[in-house]
Amino acid sequence: MLLSSAGGAWASVAVEASAKTSASSVTTTTITSFNPGGAKNLVLVVGLTFGQGAPTGITVKYGAVSLSLAAGTSATNGNAHTEIWYLTNPSSTPANIVATWTGSHDAVMGATAFSGADQLTPVVNGTPAR
């Protein structure tokens, strides 16, 4: 994944927080009370991996705010499916990250908050942009 830095320098992007969860045969998964921190130019990046193929109707929210699917990151290989979602400038108030979809799947969800990320194009083709 390529993250864009706010000032164009790679060194300015830093990890502020991260968390993960996994579950079997579910239609939703939650990371509770995720705290992205209060640094400037935050981007929240959420990765999803599913077993049993690609689910439909996937949504990811941080609190009540929907994340966007990063272009070029939705991919299926056999029975495994992965996607990357992101949200620029998430609230610094801790909130649940909730992913939902149609049909039961095994799922792994990981979330990372980065500071110093470009707010206009934080993720480019699944990678942070310079």
Secondary structure, DSSP 8 states (H G I E B T S, - for coil): --B-BTTS-GGG-EEEEEEEEEEEEEEEEEEEEE---S-SS-EEEEEEEESSS--EEEEEEETTEE-EE-TT--EEETTEEEEEEEEES--SS-EEEEEEEEEEEEEEEEEEEEESB-SSSSEETTEE--
